[in-house]
Amino acid sequence: MTQHGDDTAGRRSDVAELHLAAEEPELILRGGAVANDPLVDDAGPEELPLDLNQAILRAAKRTGALLKQSGYPFALAGSVAVYAHGGAQNLQHDVDFCIRPEDAEAVAEALRAAGLPVRRPPEDWLLKATCLGQQVDLIFELAHQPVTAELLARAQELSVDSVHMPVLSPTDLMRSLMAAFSEHHCDFGAVLPIARALREKIDWTEVRSACAGAAMPEAFLYFLERLDVIPAGREENQR
């Protein structure tokens, strides 16, 4: 009986000690890890999970480096291109590159040889690849027009988070974004911050000329005028 009583007391003591240990405060690190956890201590800062912006930038740099090695002309487009020109680091869900239609299959083979899966989606104006877990669009028809050598020649060599690569010019970026407006897709709110950020780098006369007669792009230009993002058309022509 005494032995059973001693065992019970011992077990209660153990339980009490465990209970007290569980109530000790813990230092919670970013990502929910606990301080002094050997799994955390062994992992350096590079092992912490990347946020979406960092992940997209890494994919853009890796794919851009591979495209440079391929030797085929290309240019970075989309939200990462806006960032490269000085826009906000508010990157979208993928990375966009422009390539010529005649180079599409050769570029796809070069990326496959480097280990990137490339597929042809139902849309007939681009290819899709995956790099470091992020989607990469290889666009050979931009805003309903084939990507040309002239368009790529106007690209500017810029540093994209320390990796230099050709980036679509601000004017071509804005023109392509506005040309995509339609009755079914007309998100002025998404393009407005880009127009604000890059307005001093955009040739608005060229943009007006390219969009002349198109209802949605012209409405967006009027919207920018009313917000004093750009001067009115007449004022611009008088400069």
Secondary structure, 3 states (H helix, E strand, C coil): CHHHHHHHHHHHHHHHHHHHHHHCCCCECHHHCECCCHHHHHCCHHHCCCCHHHHHHHHHHHHHHHHHHHCCCEEEEHHHHHHHCCCCCCCCCEEEEEECHHHHHHHHHHHHHCCCCEECCCCCCEEEEEECCEEEEEECEECCEECCHHHHHCCEEEEECCEEEEECCHHHHHHHHHHCCCCCCCCHHHHHHHHHHHHHHCCHHHHHHHHCCCHHHHHHHHHHHHCCCCCCHHHHHHC
